[in-house]
Structures are given as structure tokens and as C-alpha cells.
Amino acid sequence: MPKYDIDPELAGIAKIKMPGNTALLPLMNRIIGFSKCRSDGTVSVTRHKTPGCGGAVLNTFVIEPVRHKGELPCMVLYHGGAFMLKASFAHHHMAKLYASSLPCRVVYTDYRLAPEHPFPAPAEDCYCTYKWALEHNGGGHMIVAGDSAGGNLALAVTLMARDRGLPMPDAELLVYPVTDRRMATDSMKQYVDTPVFDAKLSKIMWDTYLGSERPERIEYASPLEAASFASFPPTYIEVAQYDALHDEGILLGQKLREQGIPVEMQEIKGACHGFETAIKSNLLKACMERRINWLRLTLNHADQRK
């Protein structure tokens, strides 16, 4: 009898667990690397060399719908993976789905990974990608999005853009985001053995990404510690019921609302962390419908404010 009432459509991923041994990361990333993001009948995929921080050169992908004419909004999408794993086949699938469904131009990058490149390198690489996307978007709508650690990086980029004077995105979409290094929430204390990801793995993630140092701009690593979310765009937050990150996603939404930021909050019942991997599930289909509807409405409102 399963300990958690996980949706039957997620039975396959409920058997998966991210390894706690960081020595396995090179092997895992080699395996994940066999999954390529390629053009198909619905989207075209082009690869670009773009600047990262400190002179780094990043592999960045631009995904566009093949049957769309006219201006497209741009979604800069940051993949999850505990700051340590490459984008998976599911991330490629989701990027293509956003591009064809909204429709939009999706930009996502292979930012550098911990432990070889701990904070702030991944966050700064993602900021550089946002800046590159702005420069190549022709003034159209901008969206930042991410799942898990990618949600953390989307938040960091938005804070950096505000603090450094770049144009802010028009919308932010976060799926079970990592937001708080302090790991003090009830869900973090409760979910120590959930599928895919749990509190014990969260501790390993933070130790690898941030270590024992407390950087001066801690909010770029741990966004929930930001003193202010002033100027943030409307934000969509999705949390999974059985996820150690559940409560910090809820707390983020509360802090944003307290500061006057429009927030759409969704709790996905019966879901565990990483449910986007179940790419054929009705659960994910329903989530995508909500996300796309919210994005369209939010971008329409942005047009009306201009």
C-alpha cells in the first residue's frame, strides 16, 4: 500500500528517486544528454551560442511554432534538476508544448551546473540568457518560466532584472519552484521520503549549490528571502500536494500578494514533485490548459495597459 495517495497516472514516476550521491551526476548527465531537442512537425528548433557570465559560452535553443505568422511573445524557460542535472526529454517536450500551444517563442539554455559551477554561476548564466532574449525579441512580450530549480532561477533573473535596470517580464510562471534555502516549512519537515524529490535531497541540493557561504545578495539564491518583490509581474505558481517544496511555493504566493502582485495559485492534488515527466497524463494536460489560459489572459491585460 503506497504511503501517499499519488494519482494513478503518476505511478511510473512515483517509483523514481533522484540519487543522493553526487558522484553519480556525471553518469546521469551523460545519459540525459542522449535526449536531444529537435525540430518536428509543429516546431522548429535552432541552436545558438550565447554569452554566459564571466566569458562562458552557452548552448541556447530557440523553439518556434512552424505554422505561425506575426509577432510572438517570448518565453525564457529555465529547466529544473536541482541545479545539477541537464534538461531532460520532459523539459524538451514542455518547451515544445509551450511554443505550439500559446503560441510563443521559447528560449532555453544549458546553463552551467553545480557542483562544478555553484552559485552564482547558474543564476548569472540565466540572467545573461534573459538579456540575450530581450535583445533579440524586438520589443514583444516577455515571459520567464521554470520548474523546480528552474523556478528558482526564473525568480533570481526577475530580481536581477529589476535591480539592474532591465525591462521586466510581463508574466512569470513557476512550477513547484525552489524558493528557500532555510528549509523550515512544515512540508519540508513532513516530506522526507516522497517520490522523485524530498527534504533529504533538498539538503543535498542546497549544500551542493550554495554550500556554507551566505552571499551578499542571498535573494538571488534563495528568493523567498528577498526584502521586496516590488515591480514583479503577475505570477502563476503551481505546487504539488506531496512535495517538500509545497509550502515554500505557497509562501511565495502569499508574499507576492501582500505586496500587490497578482498571483494565480494552483495546488495539484495527488501529485508529487516532477509530475511534468508524465507527459501523456490527463493531469498534466489539465495543468497545461490552465497555464496557457492564464498566460493568454495575462498578456492580453498587458496589452491593455500599454
C-alpha positions as CSV (number, residue, x, y, z in Angstrom):
1,M,0.0,0.0,0.0
2,P,1.6,3.3,-1.0
3,K,2.2,5.8,1.8
4,Y,0.9,8.7,-0.3
5,D,-2.2,8.9,-2.4
6,I,-0.4,9.6,-5.6
7,D,-2.6,9.9,-8.7
8,P,-2.6,6.6,-10.6
9,E,-1.4,8.4,-13.8
10,L,1.9,9.2,-11.9
11,A,2.5,5.6,-10.8
12,G,5.5,5.4,-13.1
13,I,7.3,8.5,-11.9
14,A,6.3,7.6,-8.3
15,K,8.9,4.9,-8.4
16,I,11.7,7.3,-9.4
17,K,14.1,8.9,-6.9
18,M,16.8,11.4,-7.7
19,P,20.1,9.9,-6.4
20,G,21.6,11.4,-3.3
21,N,25.1,10.5,-4.3
22,T,26.5,13.4,-6.3
23,A,29.3,11.2,-7.6
24,L,26.6,9.7,-10.0
25,L,25.9,13.1,-11.6
26,P,28.4,12.8,-14.5
27,L,26.9,9.5,-15.5
28,M,23.4,10.7,-15.2
29,N,24.1,13.8,-17.2
30,R,25.7,11.7,-19.9
31,I,22.6,9.6,-20.1
32,I,20.3,12.6,-20.0
33,G,22.4,14.1,-22.8
34,F,21.3,11.4,-25.2
35,S,17.9,13.2,-25.3
36,K,18.1,15.9,-28.0
37,C,15.7,18.8,-28.6
38,R,15.0,18.6,-32.4
39,S,12.6,20.2,-34.8
40,D,9.4,18.3,-35.6
41,G,6.1,18.9,-37.5
42,T,4.9,21.5,-35.0
43,V,8.0,23.5,-34.0
44,S,11.4,24.4,-35.4
45,V,14.5,24.3,-33.1
46,T,17.6,26.3,-33.7
47,R,20.7,26.2,-31.6
48,H,22.7,29.3,-30.7
49,K,26.0,30.1,-28.9
50,T,25.1,32.8,-26.4
51,P,27.1,34.6,-23.6
52,G,27.1,33.4,-20.1
53,C,28.7,35.1,-17.1
54,G,32.5,35.5,-16.9
55,G,33.1,34.9,-20.6
56,A,31.3,31.5,-20.6
57,V,29.6,30.4,-23.9
58,L,26.2,28.6,-23.5
59,N,24.2,26.4,-25.8
60,T,20.9,28.1,-26.1
61,F,17.9,26.8,-28.0
62,V,15.1,28.8,-29.7
63,I,11.9,26.9,-30.3
64,E,9.2,28.4,-32.5
65,P,5.9,27.1,-33.9
66,V,6.2,26.4,-37.6
67,R,2.7,27.5,-38.7
68,H,2.5,30.9,-37.0
69,K,2.9,34.3,-38.7
70,G,3.4,37.6,-37.0
71,E,4.9,38.7,-33.7
72,L,5.3,36.1,-31.0
73,P,5.7,36.5,-27.2
74,C,9.0,35.1,-25.9
75,M,9.2,32.7,-23.0
76,V,12.6,32.3,-21.4
77,L,12.3,28.8,-19.8
78,Y,14.7,27.5,-17.2
79,H,14.8,23.8,-16.6
80,G,14.9,22.1,-13.2
81,G,17.2,19.4,-12.0
82,A,18.4,20.5,-8.5
83,F,20.9,22.9,-10.2
84,M,22.9,19.7,-11.0
85,L,21.1,17.9,-13.9
86,K,20.8,18.8,-17.5
87,A,17.4,19.3,-19.3
88,S,15.6,16.0,-19.8
89,F,13.3,14.8,-22.5
90,A,10.4,16.0,-20.5
91,H,11.8,19.5,-20.4
92,H,12.2,19.4,-24.2
93,H,8.7,18.2,-24.5
94,M,7.3,21.0,-22.3
95,A,9.3,23.7,-24.2
96,K,7.8,22.5,-27.5
97,L,4.4,22.3,-25.9
98,Y,4.5,25.9,-24.7
99,A,5.8,27.1,-28.2
100,S,3.0,25.4,-30.1
101,S,0.2,25.9,-27.6
102,L,0.4,29.6,-26.5
103,P,1.9,30.0,-29.2
104,C,5.3,31.7,-28.4
105,R,9.0,31.6,-29.0
106,V,10.7,29.6,-26.3
107,V,14.3,30.3,-25.3
108,Y,16.0,27.8,-23.1
109,T,19.7,27.4,-22.3
110,D,22.1,24.8,-21.0
111,Y,23.3,26.9,-18.0
112,R,26.3,25.7,-16.2
113,L,25.7,23.2,-13.3
114,A,26.8,22.6,-9.8
115,P,28.9,21.2,-8.2
116,E,31.5,22.3,-10.8
117,H,29.7,25.7,-11.1
118,P,27.9,26.5,-7.9
119,F,26.0,29.7,-7.2
120,P,26.1,32.4,-8.6
121,A,27.2,30.9,-12.0
122,P,23.9,29.2,-12.9
123,A,21.8,32.3,-11.9
124,E,24.1,34.7,-13.7
125,D,24.1,32.5,-16.8
126,C,20.3,32.5,-16.8
127,Y,20.3,36.3,-16.4
128,C,22.6,36.5,-19.4
129,T,20.2,34.4,-21.4
130,Y,17.3,36.6,-20.4
131,K,19.3,39.7,-21.5
132,W,20.1,38.0,-24.8
133,A,16.4,37.1,-25.4
134,L,15.4,40.7,-24.7
135,E,17.9,41.9,-27.3
136,H,16.5,39.5,-29.9
137,N,12.8,39.8,-29.2
138,G,12.1,43.1,-30.9
139,G,10.1,44.5,-28.0
140,G,7.5,41.8,-27.8
141,H,6.0,40.3,-24.6
142,M,8.4,38.5,-22.3
143,I,7.7,35.6,-20.0
144,V,10.0,33.9,-17.6
145,A,9.2,30.4,-16.5
146,G,10.8,27.4,-14.8
147,D,10.2,24.2,-12.9
148,S,11.8,23.3,-9.6
149,A,15.3,24.7,-9.6
150,G,14.4,26.4,-12.9
151,G,11.6,28.2,-11.0
152,N,14.3,29.4,-8.6
153,L,16.4,30.7,-11.5
154,A,13.4,32.4,-13.1
155,L,12.8,34.3,-9.8
156,A,16.5,35.1,-9.5
157,V,16.5,36.5,-13.0
158,T,13.5,38.7,-12.3
159,L,15.1,40.1,-9.2
160,M,18.3,40.8,-11.1
161,A,16.5,42.4,-14.0
162,R,14.7,44.7,-11.6
163,D,17.8,45.6,-9.6
164,R,20.0,46.1,-12.7
165,G,17.5,48.1,-14.8
166,L,16.5,45.6,-17.5
167,P,12.9,45.5,-18.7
168,M,10.8,43.3,-16.5
169,P,8.9,40.3,-17.9
170,D,5.2,40.6,-18.5
171,A,4.4,37.3,-16.7
172,E,6.1,34.7,-14.6
173,L,5.2,31.0,-14.5
174,L,6.6,28.8,-11.8
175,V,6.0,25.0,-11.3
176,Y,6.9,23.6,-7.9
177,P,9.7,26.2,-7.5
178,V,12.7,26.0,-5.2
179,T,12.5,29.3,-3.2
180,D,14.1,29.0,0.3
181,R,17.4,27.6,1.4
182,R,16.3,27.6,5.1
183,M,14.1,24.5,4.6
184,A,12.0,25.5,7.7
185,T,8.4,24.8,6.3
186,D,6.0,22.1,7.5
187,S,6.1,20.3,4.2
188,M,9.9,20.3,4.3
189,K,9.7,18.6,7.7
190,Q,7.0,16.2,6.7
191,Y,8.0,15.0,3.2
192,V,11.3,13.2,3.8
193,D,10.5,10.2,1.7
194,T,8.3,11.4,-1.2
195,P,8.8,10.2,-4.7
196,V,11.4,11.9,-7.1
197,F,12.5,14.5,-4.6
198,D,12.3,15.0,-0.8
199,A,13.7,17.1,2.1
200,K,16.8,15.0,2.3
201,L,17.6,15.6,-1.3
202,S,16.8,19.3,-0.9
203,K,19.5,19.5,1.8
204,I,22.0,17.8,-0.7
205,M,20.9,20.3,-3.4
206,W,21.5,23.3,-1.2
207,D,24.8,22.0,0.1
208,T,26.0,21.5,-3.5
209,Y,24.6,24.7,-5.0
210,L,25.3,27.2,-2.1
211,G,27.5,25.4,0.4
212,S,28.1,27.0,3.8
213,E,28.6,30.5,2.4
214,R,26.0,33.2,2.6
215,P,26.4,35.5,-0.3
216,E,25.7,39.2,0.0
217,R,22.7,39.0,-2.4
218,I,21.2,35.9,-0.8
219,E,17.8,36.5,-2.5
220,Y,19.4,35.6,-5.9
221,A,19.9,32.1,-4.4
222,S,17.0,32.0,-2.0
223,P,14.3,34.2,-3.5
224,L,11.9,34.0,-0.5
225,E,14.5,36.0,1.5
226,A,14.0,39.0,-0.8
227,A,13.2,42.2,1.1
228,S,10.8,43.2,-1.7
229,F,9.1,41.9,-4.7
230,A,8.1,45.4,-6.0
231,S,7.7,45.7,-9.7
232,F,7.2,41.9,-10.1
233,P,4.9,40.8,-12.9
234,P,1.7,38.8,-12.5
235,T,2.8,35.3,-11.4
236,Y,1.4,31.8,-11.7
237,I,2.5,29.3,-9.1
238,E,1.8,25.6,-9.2
239,V,2.7,23.3,-6.3
240,A,2.4,19.5,-5.9
241,Q,0.4,18.2,-2.9
242,Y,3.1,15.6,-1.9
243,D,6.2,17.7,-2.3
244,A,8.7,19.0,0.3
245,L,8.7,22.3,-1.7
246,H,4.9,22.6,-1.4
247,D,4.8,25.2,1.4
248,E,7.6,27.5,0.2
249,G,5.7,27.8,-3.1
250,I,2.6,28.8,-1.1
251,L,4.6,31.3,1.0
252,L,6.0,32.9,-2.1
253,G,2.5,33.4,-3.4
254,Q,1.4,35.0,-0.1
255,K,4.4,37.3,-0.1
256,L,3.7,38.5,-3.6
257,R,0.0,39.1,-2.9
258,E,0.9,41.1,0.2
259,Q,3.0,43.4,-2.0
260,G,0.2,43.9,-4.5
261,I,1.4,41.4,-7.2
262,P,-1.4,39.5,-8.9
263,V,-0.9,35.8,-8.2
264,E,-2.7,32.7,-9.6
265,M,-2.0,29.7,-7.2
266,Q,-2.8,26.1,-8.1
267,E,-2.2,23.1,-5.8
268,I,-2.2,19.9,-7.9
269,K,-3.8,17.2,-5.8
270,G,-2.4,13.7,-5.8
271,A,0.8,15.0,-7.4
272,C,4.4,14.6,-6.4
273,H,7.4,16.6,-7.4
274,G,8.4,16.1,-11.1
275,F,4.9,15.3,-12.3
276,E,5.7,17.0,-15.6
277,T,7.6,13.9,-16.5
278,A,4.3,12.1,-17.0
279,I,4.0,13.9,-20.4
280,K,0.9,11.9,-21.6
281,S,-1.1,12.2,-18.4
282,N,-4.5,13.9,-18.2
283,L,-3.3,15.6,-15.0
284,L,-0.5,17.4,-17.0
285,K,-2.9,18.2,-19.8
286,A,-5.3,19.9,-17.4
287,C,-2.3,21.8,-15.9
288,M,-1.2,23.0,-19.3
289,E,-4.7,24.2,-20.2
290,R,-4.8,26.3,-17.1
291,R,-1.3,27.7,-17.6
292,I,-1.9,28.6,-21.3
293,N,-5.3,30.2,-20.5
294,W,-3.6,32.2,-17.7
295,L,-0.8,33.3,-19.9
296,R,-3.1,34.5,-22.7
297,L,-5.3,36.4,-20.3
298,T,-2.2,38.0,-18.6
299,L,-0.6,39.0,-21.9
300,N,-3.9,40.5,-23.1
301,H,-4.1,42.6,-19.9
302,A,-0.5,43.7,-20.5
303,D,-1.6,44.9,-24.0
304,Q,-4.5,46.9,-22.5
305,R,-2.1,48.6,-20.0
306,K,0.1,49.9,-22.9
